[in-house]
Amino acid sequence: MKRAILVPGREKRVLGGHSWVFRSDIARVEGEPEPGDVVQVYSAKDRFLAMAYYNPLSQITLRILSLRETPIDEAFIRRRVREAVDYRRSFADLRSCRLIFAESDRLPALIVDSFGDVLVVQCLSLGMERFKPIIVSALVDELHPAGIYERNDVPVRRLEGLEETTGVLYGEVPDRVEMTENGIRFLVDVKKGQKTGFFLDQKENRAAIAPFVRGQKVLDCFTHTGSFALHAGHYGAAEVTGVDISGYACAFAAENAALNGLLETVRFKEANAFDLLSEESRRGERYDVIILDPPAFTKTRQMVDKAVKGYKEINLRAMKMVRPGGYLVTCSCSQHVLPGVFQAMLADAAHDARVQLRQVEFRTQGRDHPILPAAPETQYLKCGIYQIWRD
């Protein structure tokens, strides 16, 4: 029997519902499991706790699959895939959503995104990699996509002893896939775009800006391929400028604008958003709505203070540039910058900018990225909508 026995007291994390067991939590392993094997997890008092897959190469040595003593076989994986898809059938457009969100769908380290009739898969651990053929077969049976593409070009796989790979897993996958989000058409580069090609986690937040942008002058910083900018244009903004440091991203965003007939309203500028905010602030430029959706400023706890300084810098500048009564839509996808820390930073920035903030909404990732209260790591996205007041 392949078993992992935990250090006394470390079972509390498992019993509390968290699906990670770190190397330091394990007292010993019995039965000589190979990396990637499924093992039984026991407490120091010989109490069965869970079924998990095992990888001694990873700091997260055990990833829990079930709290019941059950076979982890093809039927198990197919059932979990079906449950994940069925959950989303109740509220989501299955052609534009995250179908599987790893631990939140009880399939640790597995990501599946849907863009039109193409699915994109990431297996971020050795244990899940072993189930990849079954996962692909289950997805085909559930959704009948035209193609499935793997985007396993992720450095974290190296920590699992895996190579970075990309390629077609099923059917045919074009270089660019068209999907529709909130009534807006987008081209998605599933083969070379960031992450899986498009950031689906902001879908509901992008829809939430509709009441605040109609007839307004809007600045969208860190626009990537134009998602927030095109939503602003679609919802009736008078003038939208999208800014990104990547010329490729700006060109791609302009293609998306053309696809929606928005080129007269929405334009894109290749620029460093930090520099642009600084320059336009000095010139006295004003906007009715400013949207800040930067990439993660830190991926480690050790760099949180530096990240918070970066967030404060861009938010302070943006607050000074929003006209009185206008709106700031500000986001952070840095997992280690907790919601309370982010909100405290905004209050500090408002004080320095000599403005008052009125919170309209404070949001998180969409429902297709569900959150486990027992695993804070599953909640990473912050999105605040604030009205700016000046006396």
C-alpha positions, -999 to 999 in steps of 0.1 A, spaced: 0 0 0 14 34 -10 9 58 18 20 92 30 19 98 68 18 133 80 37 150 108 15 152 139 -9 181 138 -5 188 101 -37 169 93 -57 201 103 -50 217 70 -63 187 51 -94 183 74 -100 220 69 -104 215 32 -71 226 17 -58 205 -11 -21 211 -8 3 191 15 38 205 15 70 184 18 76 196 53 42 183 64 51 147 56 67 125 82 74 95 59 62 77 28 55 39 26 52 16 -3 78 33 -25 55 54 -47 69 68 -80 66 105 -87 31 111 -101 15 80 -83 -17 83 -64 -12 76 -26 -33 74 5 -28 101 30 -29 93 67 -25 112 99 2 104 124 -25 86 144 -32 63 114 -64 80 104 -73 80 67 -75 115 54 -74 116 16 -64 103 -18 -37 124 -34 -11 123 -62 25 124 -50 56 141 -64 87 144 -41 103 168 -66 77 195 -58 74 216 -27 37 208 -29 43 171 -26 7 160 -23 -23 174 -41 -55 160 -28 -80 145 -52 -106 131 -28 -114 129 9 -129 95 4 -111 62 0 -120 57 -37 -102 45 -69 -86 74 -88 -92 59 -122 -106 69 -156 -142 69 -143 -132 93 -114 -115 118 -138 -144 117 -163 -168 123 -134 -149 153 -122 -146 168 -157 -184 164 -162 -191 180 -128 -170 210 -137 -187 215 -170 -222 209 -156 -215 236 -129 -209 262 -157 -238 251 -178 -261 268 -153 -247 304 -159 -219 305 -184 -214 306 -221 -195 274 -226 -178 289 -257 -163 317 -236 -153 307 -201 -129 288 -179 -142 252 -179 -119 238 -152 -102 258 -125 -78 234 -109 -83 229 -71 -116 248 -72 -130 220 -94 -112 192 -75 -88 186 -103 -56 201 -89 -32 219 -112 -55 215 -143 -67 245 -162 -91 243 -192 -103 275 -211 -128 276 -238 -126 300 -268 -152 295 -294 -149 259 -306 -114 254 -293 -103 244 -258 -69 252 -243 -54 229 -216 -27 234 -190 -15 205 -168 8 221 -142 18 190 -122 31 156 -129 2 138 -113 -23 156 -135 -1 152 -166 -5 114 -162 -43 118 -167 -40 141 -197 -52 115 -223 -83 108 -202 -89 145 -197 -88 151 -234 -111 122 -242 -136 134 -215 -136 170 -228 -142 157 -264 -172 136 -251 -186 165 -231 -182 194 -255 -173 181 -290 -148 209 -297 -131 214 -331 -97 212 -315 -78 211 -282 -45 228 -277 -20 224 -248 -2 255 -235 22 238 -211 49 264 -218 48 273 -181 80 275 -160 63 260 -130 63 226 -148 100 225 -143 95 224 -106 74 192 -112 102 176 -133 82 183 -165 92 198 -198 75 228 -212 54 218 -242 28 231 -266 8 215 -294 -25 201 -307 -40 174 -285 -71 169 -306 -86 180 -339 -75 211 -356 -65 245 -340 -60 276 -361 -35 303 -352 -63 326 -342 -97 316 -328 -127 338 -327 -149 340 -296 -177 363 -283 -176 378 -248 -205 399 -236 -216 404 -272 -181 415 -284 -161 395 -309 -125 388 -300 -97 371 -319 -76 349 -295 -40 337 -301 -43 304 -283 -8 293 -295 14 323 -286 -8 347 -266 -2 353 -228 -13 324 -206 -39 305 -226 -44 334 -250 -70 356 -232 -79 366 -196 -113 352 -190 -113 359 -153 -123 396 -159 -154 388 -181 -180 398 -155 -159 428 -143 -157 440 -179 -195 438 -182 -198 458 -149 -183 490 -164 -213 495 -187 -232 521 -166 -201 542 -161 -186 546 -196 -215 557 -218 -207 590 -235 -174 592 -216 -138 597 -224 -120 565 -212 -84 555 -207 -76 518 -205 -41 511 -192 -24 477 -198 -50 470 -224 -34 438 -237 -56 428 -267 -81 455 -259 -107 437 -237 -117 465 -214 -112 491 -241 -135 473 -265 -161 468 -238 -161 506 -231 -166 513 -268 -193 486 -271 -211 502 -241 -212 536 -258 -181 555 -247 -175 586 -267 -137 581 -269 -114 553 -257 -76 551 -256 -61 517 -249 -24 517 -238 0 488 -238 38 485 -238 36 457 -265 33 468 -301 21 433 -309 -7 436 -283 -18 470 -296 -19 458 -332 -39 428 -321 -62 450 -301 -68 472 -332 -78 441 -352 -103 433 -325 -116 469 -327 -120 465 -365 -138 432 -360 -164 451 -340 -166 482 -361 -151 503 -333 -121 519 -349 -136 553 -350 -142 552 -312 -114 531 -298 -77 537 -306 -46 521 -292 -12 536 -282 20 517 -277 35 531 -245 47 523 -210 16 530 -189 36 543 -159 53 568 -182 21 578 -200 3 584 -167 31 605 -154 34 626 -186 -3 632 -191 -8 640 -154 19 667 -157 1 681 -187 -32 682 -169 -49 656 -191 -83 645 -177 -105 615 -183 -140 606 -172 -130 569 -166 -96 553 -161 -92 516 -161 -61 500 -146 -57 462 -153 -19 455 -150 -2 422 -150 8 407 -116 34 429 -99 46 400 -78 44 362 -77 60 358 -43 52 370 -8 87 385 -4 80 411 -31 46 423 -18 59 456 -5 75 465 -38 43 455 -56 22 476 -34 44 506 -42 39 500 -79 1 498 -75 1 529 -54 21 548 -81 -2 541 -109 -34 545 -89 -23 578 -74 -15 592 -109 -48 579 -122 -68 594 -93 -53 628 -101 -64 625 -138 -100 614 -133 -123 644 -135 -144 651 -103 -173 627 -103 -156 604 -127 -146 567 -121 -116 546 -115 -117 509 -123 -86 494 -107 -75 458 -106 -48 435 -93 -42 399 -102 -13 395 -78 -24 366 -55 -1 376 -27 -15 412 -25 -46 404 -4 -78 424 -8 -74 442 25 -38 453 15 -50 464 -20 -78 485 -4 -55 500 21 -32 510 -7 -60 527 -25 -69 547 6 -33 557 10 -31 568 -27 -64 588 -24 -50 606 6 -18 616 -12 -38 625 -44 -61 647 -22 -93 630 -35 -121 610 -19 -131 576 -31 -166 563 -31 -167 526 -36 -193 515 -61 -183 478 -62 -154 457 -50 -154 426 -72 -133 394 -77 -129 369 -105 -159 355 -124 -181 326 -113 -163 303 -137 -132 308 -115 -148 297 -82 -132 303 -49 -126 278 -21 -128 295 14 -104 268 27 -78 277 1 -72 315 -1 -49 309 -31 -79 303 -52 -90 340 -48 -64 362 -65 -83 389 -85 -93 422 -71 -114 447 -91 -127 479 -75 -149 505 -91 -147 539 -74 -161 573 -79 -136 602 -75 -146 632 -54 -128 665 -49 -139 692 -25 
